[in-house]
Amino acid sequence: MPIFIKHGGELMKLKLAAIITSIVAGSLLFAVNQPGEAATYTNADGTVEKYMTRIPPQPLAGHKGWWYYSVNVCATDYTMGIAGVVLKSDIDRQVLGVNKNLPKGSCQVFGAVMKANDGKTLGGELLEKHEVIQRMQDLRSSMMKSKSKSNQIAEEWGMLFNMLRYNPR
């Protein structure tokens, strides 16, 4: 007779204990991701982001000049439609296409490994969907007026389209 049939009650207790342990561990992980203590976020260049808090940048071990940089975005006032997050340093710029809705009261961390001379120069910008749609409409009208900047406009349009996957009319 197999052991799992003979000792079925003990096996069920072991499975139940494993499930409870997993639930407790998972809830502790999600409990850490609470809204930040600061209401506003000031970038290295002086701009302010209301819904972002900076997580202190960490140097990447064994790689001089490389940093792990992340920001915590919290939807404190309303459900936010996030198109993307732009992370910047004095050397590098990373565009993270997010394209998701963040429910009111929840937070999410976005980050990247970036090149920077100093961790203090790292900053970020939150791009909400309505802002990106407005910018795309502005770019469309400026493309008609200025043929000399059409390559630059097309490049920005492409970046915004890849973030949003939507072509506003």
C-alpha positions as CSV (number, residue, x, y, z in Angstrom):
1,M,0.0,0.0,0.0
2,P,1.5,3.4,-1.0
3,I,2.6,5.7,1.8
4,F,0.4,8.7,0.7
5,I,-2.8,6.7,1.1
6,K,-1.8,5.2,4.4
7,H,-0.9,8.6,5.9
8,G,-3.4,10.7,4.0
9,G,-4.4,12.8,7.1
10,E,-0.8,13.8,7.7
11,L,-0.2,14.6,4.1
12,M,-3.3,16.9,4.1
13,K,-2.0,18.7,7.2
14,L,1.4,19.2,5.5
15,K,-0.3,20.5,2.3
16,L,-2.5,22.9,4.4
17,A,0.5,24.1,6.4
18,A,2.4,24.8,3.1
19,I,-0.6,26.7,1.6
20,I,-1.0,28.8,4.8
21,T,2.7,29.6,4.8
22,S,2.6,30.6,1.1
23,I,-0.3,32.9,1.7
24,V,1.3,34.6,4.7
25,A,4.6,35.0,2.8
26,G,2.8,36.5,-0.2
27,S,0.8,38.9,1.9
28,L,4.0,40.1,3.6
29,L,5.5,40.8,0.2
30,F,2.5,42.8,-1.0
31,A,2.2,44.6,2.3
32,V,5.7,46.2,1.7
33,N,4.3,47.9,-1.5
34,Q,2.4,50.7,0.2
35,P,2.0,54.3,-0.9
36,G,5.2,56.3,-0.3
37,E,5.6,58.7,2.6
38,A,6.3,61.7,0.4
39,A,3.5,63.5,-1.5
40,T,5.7,64.9,-4.2
41,Y,8.9,63.8,-6.0
42,T,11.5,66.4,-7.1
43,N,13.8,65.3,-9.9
44,A,17.5,66.3,-10.0
45,D,16.5,68.9,-12.6
46,G,14.0,70.5,-10.2
47,T,10.8,69.3,-11.8
48,V,8.1,67.8,-9.5
49,E,6.1,64.6,-9.9
50,K,3.1,64.4,-7.5
51,Y,2.5,60.6,-7.8
52,M,6.1,59.3,-7.7
53,T,8.4,58.7,-4.9
54,R,12.1,58.0,-5.4
55,I,13.6,54.8,-4.2
56,P,17.3,55.5,-3.3
57,P,19.5,54.4,-6.3
58,Q,21.8,51.5,-5.7
59,P,25.2,51.1,-7.5
60,L,25.4,48.0,-9.5
61,A,28.0,45.8,-7.9
62,G,31.1,45.3,-10.0
63,H,30.1,47.8,-12.6
64,K,31.4,51.4,-12.1
65,G,29.1,54.1,-13.3
66,W,26.0,51.8,-13.4
67,W,23.1,52.2,-11.1
68,Y,19.8,50.4,-10.4
69,Y,17.3,53.2,-10.3
70,S,13.6,52.8,-9.5
71,V,10.6,54.9,-8.6
72,N,7.4,54.0,-6.8
73,V,4.2,55.3,-8.6
74,C,1.1,55.5,-6.4
75,A,-2.5,56.3,-7.6
76,T,-3.5,58.3,-4.5
77,D,-6.3,60.5,-5.9
78,Y,-7.8,58.5,-8.8
79,T,-7.3,55.5,-11.0
80,M,-4.3,56.4,-13.2
81,G,-3.9,55.5,-16.8
82,I,-0.1,55.2,-17.1
83,A,1.4,55.3,-20.5
84,G,5.0,55.2,-19.5
85,V,7.7,56.2,-17.1
86,V,10.9,58.0,-18.3
87,L,14.0,57.5,-16.1
88,K,16.8,60.0,-16.7
89,S,20.4,60.5,-15.6
90,D,23.1,62.9,-16.6
91,I,24.2,60.3,-19.3
92,D,21.3,58.0,-20.0
93,R,17.6,58.0,-20.6
94,Q,15.3,54.9,-20.4
95,V,11.7,55.0,-21.6
96,L,9.6,52.3,-20.0
97,G,6.4,51.7,-21.9
98,V,3.8,50.7,-19.3
99,N,0.4,51.2,-20.8
100,K,-1.7,50.0,-17.9
101,N,-4.2,51.4,-15.4
102,L,-3.2,51.7,-11.8
103,P,-6.3,51.4,-9.5
104,K,-6.8,54.2,-6.9
105,G,-4.9,53.4,-3.7
106,S,-2.4,51.0,-5.3
107,C,1.3,51.4,-6.1
108,Q,3.8,49.9,-8.5
109,V,7.6,50.1,-8.8
110,F,9.2,50.8,-12.1
111,G,13.0,50.7,-12.5
112,A,16.0,50.1,-14.8
113,V,19.7,49.7,-14.7
114,M,21.2,53.0,-15.9
115,K,24.5,54.6,-16.6
116,A,25.2,57.7,-14.5
117,N,28.2,59.6,-13.1
118,D,26.4,60.0,-9.8
119,G,23.3,58.6,-8.2
120,K,22.1,62.1,-7.4
121,T,21.5,62.9,-11.0
122,L,18.9,60.3,-11.5
123,G,15.3,61.5,-12.1
124,G,12.1,60.4,-13.6
125,E,8.9,61.5,-15.3
126,L,5.5,59.9,-15.2
127,L,3.5,60.0,-18.5
128,E,-0.2,59.5,-18.1
129,K,-2.3,58.3,-21.0
130,H,-4.3,61.6,-21.4
131,E,-1.0,63.5,-21.5
132,V,0.5,61.3,-24.2
133,I,-2.7,61.5,-26.3
134,Q,-2.6,65.3,-26.1
135,R,1.1,65.3,-27.0
136,M,0.5,63.1,-30.0
137,Q,-2.3,65.4,-31.2
138,D,0.0,68.4,-30.8
139,L,2.8,66.6,-32.7
140,R,0.4,65.8,-35.5
141,S,-0.6,69.5,-35.9
142,S,3.1,70.7,-35.7
143,M,4.1,68.1,-38.3
144,M,1.8,69.7,-40.8
145,K,3.4,73.2,-40.0
146,S,7.1,72.4,-39.8
147,K,8.7,70.1,-42.4
148,S,12.2,70.8,-41.2
149,K,11.6,69.0,-37.8
150,S,9.7,66.2,-39.3
151,N,12.3,63.5,-38.4
152,Q,12.5,64.6,-34.8
153,I,8.7,64.8,-34.6
154,A,8.3,61.3,-36.2
155,E,10.8,59.9,-33.7
156,E,8.9,61.3,-30.7
157,W,5.6,60.2,-32.2
158,G,7.0,56.6,-32.6
159,M,8.1,56.5,-29.0
160,L,4.7,57.7,-27.8
161,F,2.9,55.3,-30.0
162,N,5.0,52.3,-28.8
163,M,4.1,53.3,-25.2
164,L,0.4,53.7,-25.8
165,R,-0.3,51.4,-28.8
166,Y,-3.0,53.8,-29.7
167,N,-3.3,56.3,-32.6
168,P,-5.5,59.2,-31.6
169,R,-7.6,60.7,-34.4
